[in-house]
Amino acid sequence: MKPVTLTTLKEMKRRGEKITCLTAYDYSFASLLDNAGIDMIMVGDSLGMVMQGHETTLPVSVADMAYHSRCVARGTKRALIIVDMPFMSYQQSPSHAFASAGRLMQKGGAQVVKLEGGAPMAETVRFLVERGVPVCAHLGLTPQSVHQLGGYRVQGRETTSAERIHQDAGVLQEAGASLLVLEAVPAELAKSITAELDIPTIGIGAGKDCDGQVLVLHDMLGIYPRPSPKFSRNFMQGASSIEAAVKSYIAAVKSGAFPGPEHGF
């Protein structure tokens, strides 16, 4: 099968074909996901919690991300690899972000980098894209801002915050973002944003109408020792193997069976 590219994803959005994504942090799981037919693998800074045992993603470094991304890249032949830019690796300035992104691409095999934040990050997105770095934006619940948000809380429930997220989505697309992750926002807000944008939206707790879905692998397999979020589902229940669980997830996303109403807000 041909490798998945950003052009592939845009064509999938145009056709109405759902995009599948899961996180991975090592060679073995990356190879399993890739062979199962996942469209994208996200090397998330969630590794700080599920791999390192931290309470938040904030302690994760660029070195951590490059190491785990490099492991994932060795096990991936088809899926598009998206790598999170960790806290303090891009907020200082566009040039600092470019240096961090370059390291993730050169040393970690990243094909797209993901950063959190709305309109204030537009200049950085534009700076990266103009220099050949593809960017996935991230709005809604932005885990690196957990202390500012007062916890892992749904975003966009109030009219003002919903309008801001909606406006930020357009600004980030205009700045050159190729993808947009929408996390823990009301389903109707995500549906509206998805319909208006030309770039694919990837939902996590954002309803069924996003162009694609992503979950943290450890939540999807039910192996994270702490409580998983409402928007996740344990696909290992009733599955005969991890591979079967992953294929069940892919099939459920592709068919529109996941997420259901119980997984949204």
Secondary structure, 3 states (H helix, E strand, C coil): CCCCCHHHHHHHHHHCCCEEEEECCCHHHHHHHHHHCCCEEEECCCHHHHCCCCCCCCCCCHHHHHHHHHHHHHCCCCCEEEEECCCCCCCCCHHHHHHHHHHHHHCCCCCEEEEECCHHHHHHHHHHHHCCCCEEEEEECCHHHHHHHCCCCCCCCCHHHHHHHHHHHHHHHHHCCCEEEEECCCHHHHHHHHHHCCCCEEEECCCCCCCEEEECHHHHCCCCCCCCCCCCCCCCCCCCCHHHHHHHHHHHHHHCCCCCHHHCC
